[in-house]
């Protein structure tokens, strides 16, 4: 209501009414452009997210369990954490060209350090008594990972997942704006060229809706399930 009232008072093309934005959203959806570009962005997000989580988790566990490895690679991790995303994106495009691999690599490189730092803290806090139990019962490496480490690391993995998705969404849009010919970022760039604020808002709202849907349908249920074991203890307390 505030948006509609402000747009009505200003009567400016720089702030279209909600009805105008909705009309643009419906038109882009009907033409198939919205779904094509949303799909392209989602595909890049999924690939970059899976790679970044896998690589970052492995690095974090190794650094958290080995002081020598941590001492060797911590300076590099700090460097990557402070490297601006824009610099990484530009370098990937300069070195590898305006190709899909360069776009995904730029996102992964920016996300891996965040995952590694979060998981490293979880790996450092693993309960040594459970480690001793696993040794006594002669757990295999796979059993130790599945039954001992993953349950304890799950809260840290969820934190990395939430923070990672928030970061990856933003970086993917910049990657698409700078060097791709599809995706929400590309469409935002094209709309900016002609000052089509209605299109900018329409694609932004569609993008935000997808992010919220993932949060509500996937991340929050996972988080509730991971903390279910705490409920009896909390109730007893």
C-alpha positions in Angstrom: 0.0 0.0 0.0 2.9 2.4 0.8 4.5 1.5 -2.5 1.3 2.1 -4.4 0.6 5.4 -2.6 4.1 6.7 -3.2 4.0 5.8 -6.9 0.6 7.5 -7.3 1.9 10.7 -5.6 5.2 10.8 -7.6 3.7 9.9 -11.0 7.2 9.0 -12.2 8.4 6.3 -14.5 11.3 5.7 -12.1 8.8 4.2 -9.6 6.1 2.3 -11.4 3.0 1.2 -9.6 2.6 -2.4 -8.2 0.0 -3.0 -11.0 2.5 -2.0 -13.7 5.1 -4.3 -12.2 2.6 -7.2 -11.9 1.6 -6.6 -15.5 5.3 -6.8 -16.6 5.7 -10.0 -14.6 2.7 -11.6 -16.1 3.8 -10.6 -19.6 7.3 -12.0 -19.2 5.9 -15.1 -17.7 3.5 -15.7 -20.5 6.2 -15.2 -23.1 8.5 -17.7 -21.4 11.3 -15.2 -20.9 10.9 -15.2 -17.1 11.1 -19.0 -16.8 14.0 -19.2 -19.2 16.2 -16.7 -17.3 15.1 -17.9 -13.9 16.0 -21.5 -14.9 19.4 -20.4 -16.2 20.2 -18.6 -12.9 18.9 -21.5 -10.8 21.1 -24.0 -12.7 24.2 -21.9 -12.1 23.3 -21.5 -8.4 22.8 -25.2 -7.9 26.0 -26.3 -9.7 28.1 -23.6 -7.9 26.5 -24.4 -4.5 27.1 -28.1 -4.7 30.7 -27.7 -5.7 31.4 -25.0 -3.1 29.8 -27.0 -0.3 31.6 -30.2 -1.2 35.1 -28.5 -1.6 34.6 -26.2 1.3 33.4 -29.0 3.6 36.4 -31.2 2.8 38.8 -28.3 3.3 37.2 -27.3 6.6 37.2 -30.8 8.0 40.9 -31.3 7.2 41.9 -27.9 8.5 39.8 -28.4 11.7 41.4 -31.9 12.4 45.0 -31.1 11.5 46.9 -28.2 13.1 49.7 -28.5 10.6 47.3 -28.2 7.6 45.5 -25.3 9.3 48.7 -23.4 9.9 49.8 -24.0 6.2 46.5 -23.0 4.5 45.0 -20.4 6.9 46.8 -17.4 5.3 45.5 -18.5 1.9 42.0 -18.8 3.4 42.2 -15.3 4.9 43.4 -14.0 1.5 40.5 -15.5 -0.3 38.0 -14.3 2.3 39.1 -10.8 1.7 39.3 -11.0 -2.1 36.5 -8.9 -3.6 34.0 -11.0 -5.6 34.2 -8.6 -8.5 38.0 -9.1 -8.8 37.5 -12.9 -9.0 34.8 -12.6 -11.6 36.8 -10.3 -13.8 39.9 -12.5 -13.5 38.0 -15.7 -14.4 36.5 -14.0 -17.5 39.9 -12.6 -18.5 41.7 -15.9 -18.1 39.1 -18.3 -19.4 36.8 -16.2 -21.5 33.1 -15.4 -21.3 32.1 -19.1 -20.9 29.9 -20.9 -18.4 32.8 -22.6 -16.7 34.4 -19.3 -15.8 31.1 -18.0 -14.4 30.7 -21.0 -12.2 34.3 -21.0 -11.1 34.1 -17.4 -10.0 31.1 -18.2 -7.8 32.7 -21.3 -6.3 36.0 -19.5 -5.5 34.1 -16.8 -3.7 32.0 -19.3 -1.7 34.5 -22.0 -0.7 36.4 -20.0 1.9 33.2 -19.1 3.8 32.2 -22.8 3.9 35.7 -23.9 5.0 35.8 -21.4 7.8 32.4 -22.4 9.2 33.0 -26.2 8.9 36.5 -25.8 10.4 35.1 -24.4 13.6 32.7 -27.4 13.7 35.5 -29.9 13.1 37.5 -28.3 16.0 34.6 -28.8 18.4 34.0 -32.5 17.7 33.5 -34.5 20.9 36.7 -36.5 21.6 34.7 -39.0 23.7 32.7 -40.0 20.6 36.0 -40.3 18.7 37.2 -42.7 21.4 34.0 -44.7 21.1 34.4 -45.0 17.4 38.0 -46.2 17.8 36.9 -48.8 20.4 34.2 -50.2 18.2 36.6 -50.1 15.2 34.4 -47.9 13.0 35.5 -47.6 9.4 36.2 -44.2 7.9 32.8 -44.1 6.3 31.1 -45.1 9.6 33.1 -42.5 11.5 32.1 -39.8 9.0 28.4 -40.8 8.8 27.7 -41.7 12.5 30.1 -39.4 14.4 31.2 -36.4 12.4 28.1 -35.5 10.2 25.6 -35.3 13.1 27.9 -33.0 15.1 28.8 -30.9 12.0 25.2 -30.6 10.8 24.5 -27.3 12.6 27.6 -25.8 11.0 26.7 -27.2 7.6 23.3 -25.6 7.9 24.9 -22.3 8.8 27.2 -22.6 5.8 24.3 -23.5 3.6 22.2 -20.6 4.6 25.0 -18.1 4.4 26.2 -19.7 1.2 23.0 -19.5 -0.7 22.6 -15.8 0.3 26.1 -15.1 -1.0 25.8 -17.3 -4.1 22.5 -15.7 -5.2 24.2 -12.3 -5.2 27.4 -13.3 -6.9 25.6 -15.2 -9.7 23.6 -12.1 -10.6 26.9 -10.1 -10.9 28.4 -12.9 -12.9 25.4 -12.9 -15.3 25.4 -9.1 -15.5 29.1 -8.9 -16.5 29.4 -11.8 -18.9 26.4 -14.1 -19.6 23.7 -13.8 -22.2 21.0 -15.4 -20.0 19.8 -15.3 -16.4 18.2 -12.8 -14.1 21.3 -10.8 -13.9 21.5 -10.4 -17.6 17.8 -9.3 -17.7 18.4 -6.8 -15.0 21.3 -5.4 -17.1 19.2 -5.2 -20.2 16.4 -3.4 -18.3 18.9 -1.0 -16.8 20.1 0.0 -20.3 16.7 1.3 -21.1 15.7 2.4 -17.6 12.9 -0.1 -17.5 12.3 0.0 -13.8 9.1 -2.1 -14.0 11.2 -5.0 -15.6 13.9 -4.6 -13.0 11.4 -4.8 -10.1 9.5 -7.7 -11.8 12.5 -9.9 -12.2 13.8 -8.9 -8.8 10.5 -9.9 -7.1 10.4 -13.2 -9.0 14.0 -13.9 -7.9 13.2 -13.0 -4.3 10.1 -15.3 -4.4 12.2 -18.3 -5.5 14.7 -17.6 -2.7 11.9 -17.4 -0.1 10.4 -20.6 -1.5 13.7 -22.5 -1.1 14.0 -21.1 2.5 10.5 -22.1 3.5 10.3 -25.5 1.7 13.8 -26.8 2.1 16.1 -25.0 4.6 13.7 -24.4 7.5 12.3 -28.0 7.5 15.9 -29.3 7.4 16.9 -27.1 10.3 13.8 -28.2 12.4 14.6 -31.8 11.7 18.3 -31.4 12.7 17.3 -29.9 16.0 14.5 -32.3 16.8 16.7 -34.4 19.1 17.1 -31.3 21.4 13.3 -31.0 22.1 12.9 -33.8 24.7 16.0 -32.4 26.6 14.5 -28.9 26.4 11.1 -30.1 27.6 12.7 -32.0 30.5 14.7 -28.9 31.5 
